[in-house]
Amino acid sequence: MHLQESGEMYLETILILSQKQDYVRAIDVSEEMNYSKPSVSRALKILRENSYINIDKDGHITLTKTGNEVAEKIYERHQVLSEILIRLGVDPEIATEDACRMEHVISDTSFAAIKKSINK
């Protein structure tokens, strides 16, 4: 199943939250993304049904291997694209917002070329 941009955003958010705190709950995702609890519940249900996340009996959310791979890929894109835009003189806040949009649509080929050029 190809994940939509919103699904990628949820996985990235869960990854980031899991790096900052011991466990991640739906309310944490809701607050971080500024989405309503019902919207987050629907999205998490879909992600769980498609094996991107697990939710234990206490409501703690963890990424599956597949979910983690997607989240890491999107997060890396976000970081690299933000850094490039900032280096080009874009205001950090705007760079972060633009990177957030770009990270979902850029092809693997183009992203690899960008990474290769900045690592020279």
N, C-alpha and C positions, 0 to 999 in steps of 0.2 A: 504494500500500500504506500503510495506517495503521500507524504505528510504535507499538509497545508502550512502556509507561513505562520498562522496562529498557533498551530501545534508545535512548530519549531520554537516559537517564542516561549511557550509554556515550558518546554523541555529545557531551554536555555535558562529560564528563570529558576526552575527547580535545581539545576546544576549550580548556579550562582548562590542560591540560598543554602544549599547543602554544604558549600564551602565555608559559609559564615556561621552556621549554627548546627547543633547536634542532630536535629530532625526537622523535616519540612512537613507542614500540614496545609490543607486547602486554604485556611484562613491566611497563612503566610503568603501563599501565592496570590490570593485575592488582594491583599494589602500591597504587595510589591508591584503588581501589575495595574493596580487601581481598577480592577474589574469587579463586578458584582459576584457575590457568593454563588448564586444560581448559574451564572455563566461559567465560572470556574468549575463548579461541580459537573456540568455537562461536558466540558472539555476534558477533565480528568477521567471521566467515565469512558470517553472515546479513546483516550490514550491508554487506559488500562485494558480495554477490550482489544486493542491492537498491539498489546504487549510492549508498549514503550515505558510503562511505569508499573510498579506494584504499590498497593496501599494495604498496610497491615491493619489488624483489628483495632489499633489505637489511632488510626487515621494518619500514620506516618507514611509519607510518600518517598519511594526510592526509584531511581532510574534502573531499568533493565539494561542488559548489555547493549541492545539495539538503541534504546532511548539515550543511553550515555554517549554512544557513538555519534548520534545526531546532534545532541546538545554540545558536545566537544567541538564538532565541526562548525556549528553556527557560532559558538563563542569565540573560537579562533578567528573566524572571518571577521567578527565584530571588532575584536582587538586589533587585528592587522589593518583593517580598513580605517578604523578610527585613527590609528597611529599615522598612517599615510596622509590622511586629510589634515591632521594637525601639523605634520611636517611641512605640508604645502601651504600652511598659513591660515587654514580654516579655524575659526573660533572653536575651542574644544566642545562646547555644548552642541553647536551645529554639526560638527564632525561626528559626534556620537549619534545624533539623530539620523544623519544621512547614512552612516555605517549600518544602523539598525535596519534601514530599508534595503540597502544594497546587499546585505549579507544573505538575504533570502532569494535573490534573483540572479546573482552572479554565477556563471557556470564554473564547474570545477576546473576547466581548462584555463579560463581567464584568471581565476584566483591563484592557481598554481604559478602562472606567469608573473603575477604581481608579487607573490611571495619570493619567487626566484630573483626578481629584480631588486627587491629591498635587501636580500641577503648577500648581495654582491659587495 
